Amino acid sequence: MRVAKTFVPPEAHSIAEQFRHAAHQLRESSGNLNSVGATLDSDWLGHSKELFFDQFRNQPSAINTMADWLLDRARYIESIQVTIWEEI
């Protein structure tokens, strides 16, 4: 007789934790980038500043979006279930 056994693979939790760690690092980097941007913003004048900040200003939020995605994937990974069939 075969019986289904469903479980979360043991490695799922450690993989999810790696995703969470990467998300945390990205959030820290985003904060650091905001700080650097604030410093540049107060010290820099002229057209080149405007050109730079047109491209720069969205980058911290893009980094945070990636961190959100990693956290979402971590939750998904931890919810993955595998079913195997065992003979009893």
C-alpha positions in Angstrom: 0.0 0.0 0.0 1.3 3.5 -0.9 0.7 6.5 1.4 1.3 10.1 0.5 3.6 12.0 2.8 3.5 15.8 2.4 6.1 18.1 4.0 8.1 21.3 3.7 11.7 20.3 2.5 14.1 20.8 5.4 16.4 23.1 3.3 13.5 25.5 2.6 13.9 27.4 5.9 17.6 28.0 5.4 17.1 29.1 1.8 14.3 31.5 2.9 16.6 32.9 5.6 19.2 33.7 3.0 16.6 35.6 1.0 15.6 37.5 4.2 19.3 38.3 4.9 19.8 39.6 1.3 16.6 41.8 1.7 18.0 43.2 5.0 21.3 44.0 3.3 19.5 45.7 0.4 17.4 47.9 2.9 20.7 48.9 4.6 22.2 49.8 1.2 19.1 51.8 0.3 19.4 53.8 3.5 23.1 54.4 2.9 22.3 55.5 -0.6 19.7 58.0 0.7 22.3 59.4 3.1 24.9 59.8 0.3 22.2 61.4 -1.9 21.3 63.9 0.8 25.0 64.9 1.2 25.4 65.3 -2.5 22.2 67.3 -2.7 23.3 69.9 -0.2 26.9 70.2 -1.6 26.2 70.2 -5.4 24.8 72.9 -7.7 24.1 73.2 -11.3 22.8 71.4 -14.3 25.0 68.3 -13.8 23.3 67.9 -10.4 19.9 67.9 -12.0 20.9 65.3 -14.6 22.4 63.1 -11.9 19.4 63.3 -9.6 16.9 62.6 -12.4 18.5 59.2 -12.6 19.4 58.7 -9.0 16.3 59.7 -7.1 14.4 56.5 -8.0 17.2 54.1 -7.2 16.6 53.7 -3.4 13.0 52.8 -3.9 13.9 50.4 -6.7 16.3 48.7 -4.2 13.5 48.6 -1.6 11.2 47.0 -4.2 13.8 44.3 -4.7 14.0 43.7 -1.0 10.2 43.4 -0.8 10.4 40.8 -3.6 13.0 38.8 -1.7 10.9 38.8 1.4 7.9 37.6 -0.6 9.9 34.8 -2.2 11.2 33.8 1.3 7.6 33.4 2.4 6.8 31.4 -0.7 9.8 29.1 -0.3 8.8 28.3 3.3 5.3 27.4 2.0 6.5 24.9 -0.6 5.3 21.5 0.1 6.5 18.3 -1.5 4.5 15.1 -1.6 6.2 11.7 -1.8 4.7 8.3 -1.8 5.9 5.7 0.6 5.2 2.0 0.7 3.9 0.8 4.0 
